Amino acid sequence: MIIEAKYKHIFYIILSLLISRIISIYYFEISINEKWLFGLWQHIKKEYLENNFFESLLLFHAQPPIWNSVLGLGLKISNILSLSSYVNLINLLCTFFILYSSHHLLKILNFNRNLIYFLLLFLIILSPSILFYENFASYAHFTCALVFLIKLNFLKIIKKFKLKYELQIYIYSCIIILTWSAYVVYFNLLIFLILIPISIKQKRFFKSLLLFLLFFILGISPSIKNKILFDVFSNSSWTGLNAAQATGYDREDWPLCSFGNDNIDKYNKAYKSILKNRNYLNKKILNDKSFNDLGYIYKSINCDQGSKEHLISNFQEITKQKIQRFLSVHAHLSFDFAFKPKNWKNSLKILEKLNNNDLFKVIVFIFFFINYLFYLFVTTLSLFKKNKNFIDYFLIANLILYSYLLLVSFYGSTWEQERMRYTGYSFIFICLSLMINKIIFLKKKSEDNFVR
């Protein structure tokens, strides 16, 4: 009977997801807009992936390789399945992983079955943000699913240590590092630091250290490749340009420190000369004035130091701007993004209107403010508890991971924080779920006291 109820519960969750997606595809006609498959800065051009898949990945210094590998593999089977359908399926699979992770998170946190279904339905299945990025061609949804999986395995390993949980945490974190340059190689170091109390308690610190070093080396493999081929040690050659844009230094040394391609031929030749005009530097992928042009490495390297100095000398003013940006971004939901899925604006006009409504912006800001305030309060209580349980440790770890995302999103970038914040959707899901559960508990307790 219990087993039957369990499978019924899972069946209703999956059925709800499938029905919602059938409606979004066939009634609202929402799908991936093909022009963004190869229209985003982070993506290798279609012709390169089609004509020389491995060489294009090898010579693409602008971004880590995994998401472009996913796109490249999709091109290889495009005679069987269109690339847009293939990416849609990949993203739908990511939604299943998000659903799986969120279900198990709530289950381990001792939520009852009915509340789990309610939360999954409204916060995952019917979430406009999840539907939006599920139908968008970037790696945002892919990364969001990986962060959910990391959180789930953190909760499991804190509750009861198993090597497979530790391995999975590092595997997923490494995939993120090899997908999105915002998650720099030091993210694995942060993971290791959070896991230190557990490894010491299990008397396996040196084994955990070796595991960390293995995945740390794997995470910096694009940096090693870029150092050998292009003399720049970074998973993304845009580091200096990103720093210039994020600190405002690009306006101090324009156009050198901008993402514009002014004088790109001049910078290209200058960098080829620095690299002693090696033969492979004449490949088209390095000379087409795209964001992977060699000239952009020259720009990035020459703006890196200046950006750091500009940040230090203007730290107070830049921090003030970042705080203002932080506040303004939290008046918008994650789907407030310039690039949209196909038919999103026409089919879901009400969401677009809401996102531009001033009253709605205030409501959204209050929503985030209450969530953050509640979570900080709960985590502070956990932090100062003498006898912490596994949930207390998990709440602290979750806050550290989300704080990292906010730090790199706002200090490491100028725009697109709504998209970046979406990758940390797991934090909002956990926070809101805990808050709703607490409200229900207090309401029930109040009713019980009233009856007495």
Buried (B, 14 or more C-beta within 10 A) or exposed (E): EEEEEEEEBEEEBEEBBEEBBEEBBEEBEBBBBBEBBBEBEBBBBBEBBEEBBEBBBBBBBBBBBBBBBBBBBBBEEBEEEBBBBBBBEBBBBBBEBBBBBBBBBBEBBEBEEEBBBBBBBEBBBEBBBBBBBBBBBBBBBBBBBBBBBBBBBBBBBBBEBEEEBBEBBBBBBBBBBBBBBBBBBBBBEBBBEBBEEBBEEBEBBEEBEEBBEEBBEBBBBBBEBBEEBBEBEBBBBBBBBBBBBBBBBBEBBEBBBBBEBEBBEEBBBBBBEBBEEEEEBEBBBBBBEBBBBBBBBBBBBBBBEBBBEBBEEBEEEBEEBBEEBBEEBBBBBBBBBEBBBBBBEEBBEEBBEBBEEEEBBEEBBEBBEEBBEBBEEBBEEBEEEEEBEBBBBBBBBBBBBBEBBBEBBBBBBBEBBBBBBBBBBBBBBBBBBBBBBEEBEEEEEEEEEEEE
